[in-house]
Amino acid sequence: MNLKLILLLGLVSLFADWLYESMRAVVPQYLYQLGATAAFVGFVFGLGDALGYVARFATGPLADRRGGYWLETFLGYGLQVAAVAGLAFARDVWQVASLVFLERFSKALRTPARDAIISGAGGRGSGGKAFGIHAALDQVGAIAGVAMATAMLYMSYAAQAVFTAALVPGLVALLILYVAYRVGKVKPVGRGGRVAVGRGVFFFGAAQFLLGLSIIHISLSMYRLAEVPWLASLLYLVAMVAEIPASLALGFIYDRSHKTLLIAPLFTILLAISFMTGGVYLFAGAVLYAVVTSYADVVAKAEAAKLGAATSLGVVNAMWGLGLLVSGVLYGYFTDVGNYLAIVFTAASSSIASLVLIWRLVTS
């Protein structure tokens, strides 16, 4: 295991997460202030996250064919800084939406390539640990970013001030990425060639689509608290804090047992129930949301990397993103009309379907 490179890339993600998670901690409330509906917020975050994953159908294979992986990584982080800088000047719901989409595309551009580097740095038999360590470090940055946003909103700073302050850690992330490039010596699997995608990749991708369909995006919980902006941001902070132990635990457990793949669908059902109940239970839902997203960032990535480098990572993540797109719009609409039973029924049905597919994968 190339621990130095894993830690350096973890620090890159730490400061990059500080940048974009502080932005995401503010955008739902900012859209609410601009007059957006819950369905529109669900659309923005659903399509944004979907774009951030679905584009990996192209960016993953491109990274494998081109080889090297570092160029895509640099471009992705650079575009992210530019998108957040643009938000400081956005005054319309569609301007905000467009920049959120650009920020998510930047993630799609860099992530398959960067994850291939992490997988190569982890080496055989330590993929779960490598992704777990990386995910835990980037969550430290997420906590810092959301805490900063929460404090600034509590002190009555405008959203634009938060976006501007977030640019500082974004620039630090680019500097550390350059250091990682100079000192990291790793040859990821699939470097410079085509990587075949087997049936198992699409089977696992289908399970991830259903899992994405079953999750209620945290932006909708934040929207329900948007009349008190700092409280909505605090909800997001709870999720970010919970992701650190969840990421580390899931990474280490996955390396010991393939059945860790079965965990996430069970949590999305509980998340739907907590969302329907509302009130203080939204904070319990934030913890459940953290477990599922940690699963996607650690367990699903480690499994996809075993199935075939950046191409497989791109396919599996893209299917997850398609599920997020459908669920964001659908659950946003149900929230607008107050039909929470429909949310629970849809989430539970897709969660159980995902569990069945993953069970077949684990036992085959």
Summary of the structure (lengths in Angstrom):
residues: 364
radius of gyration: 18.8
end to end distance: 29.2
largest distance: 55.2
contacts: 1479
relative contact order: 0.18
helix: 84%
strand: 0%
